[in-house]
Amino acid sequence: MADSSEWIPVPDDEDPLSQKILLMGARRSGKTSAMEVLFHGMEARQTIPSVSPTHDIKIENVNIFAPYQIWDTPGSITAENFGDNLKKFSVLIYFVDMISGYTEQIQSIAMTFLAAHRCNPDMQLYLFINKADGITGKDTLTETFREIQDYVQDDMTDFSNEEIDAIPEVSFFLTSIYDRRLAYAFSQVIRQSLMVAQFLSGMMNSWVVTAQMDKSFLIDKKTKLYVATDGAPVQNAVYTTCVDWVTRIIAYEELYTSVVPVGQKTIDEKSEALFRDASDRTGNFFDAIDGYETESDSESEGGPESEERIDGEVEEVDDEEEDEDEDEDGEGNEDYEDYPSQILTLSSGITYGYWEITPDLALIGSLNTHIYNKKTEHIEESIGVVRKFTLKFLKAQRMTE
């Protein structure tokens, strides 16, 4: 066990980065390599000669729809080292190497999850069963995954105090830096941590109904993680195709020029009406976000939030100035940016569409080529509605931080 007196930096309560993610795991379990691949664009094969074991805590600031602070810890660090400061983290991800002595780590994993849950019952707990690429044979891979899952669940039950402990809920994922399984798993972490997750899911469900899509993703362009998707199951082949395509588009996006003058991309009222009709059948996220905005606006009108205090005096904030500020941020101005888009049609009869929603987010959808050819104009018009509400959700997310 690590020395409990080992120095640990204290998470800053006043840090505006409201979401703190803690990475733990034994030495060489793949934590740092995962961060390099996800957030620094390192190719997986480069991690072996380039990434050395972590000896000090590394803090990474990233923004994926919302700001996050990711703490990558050395293998010697345990939950005991953090003490009460463990409650300042909203997410704990434990990495375990599934091809090298995982049975010796099971007890430590179970004790870590119990300690984290005891310190912060609201903390989201994940076990990334890593290096899945090192096991050949689908049956062997599945059997090993289930074995680790069962061992951890059993040990948490054995080590818990029934009088004071509830068995924490842990999400288990197979991961590998050599394919998209790591990105898929981390996407689930991001999605579950967003305050506006249900609104984003509702929007995506409405869009696939309106545009007759088979599958859709709202992807962070830098990390290729998706912050939202519709309710249909995620197929690895489809997600991999989308990510590989987005990667190529971004690599050459500076070569693209717009063929539609800025100012002509307006939101068609009929498209929004169809969206609202689809929303009625898929969860009605429109009423939810409209109600959220109305409540937030009513709290700010006439209250201290709507006034600026300078040297003890109250100065009214001009509405026009607020509108100008929103335009500068890209919110409240639908035409603040020229939005690239691209269509890819495969010989298999499937068409993929790429539409930039904001400079950081892209909407990807797949559908039957025949449907796309028939409904091209309608689909293109619906993108403006997605952009409008994505900006609303970004604003709502910031208000919760």
RAWO-V570748 format. One record per run of one state. SS is the DSSP state (~ for helix, > for strand, _ for the rest). FROM is the first residue (numbers start at 0). TO is the last residue. If there is no record, write none. Layout:
# RAWO-V570748
ss = [SS,SS]
from = [FROM,FROM]
to = [TO,TO]
This chain:
# RAWO-V570748
ss = [_,>,_,~,_,~,_,>,_,>,_,~,_,>,_,~,_,~,_,>,_,~,_,~,_,>,_,~,_,~,_,>,_,>,_,~,_,~,_,~,_,~,_,~,>,_,>,_,~,_,>,_,>,_,>,~,_]
from = [0,18,25,30,39,43,50,57,63,66,72,78,88,90,97,101,104,105,119,123,130,131,134,137,159,169,174,180,193,196,211,214,220,225,229,235,251,252,255,268,282,284,300,303,306,310,312,316,318,329,340,345,349,356,360,368,399]
to = [17,24,29,38,42,49,56,62,65,71,77,87,89,96,100,103,104,118,122,129,130,133,136,158,168,173,179,192,195,210,213,219,224,228,234,250,251,254,267,281,283,299,302,305,309,311,315,317,328,339,344,348,355,359,367,398,400]
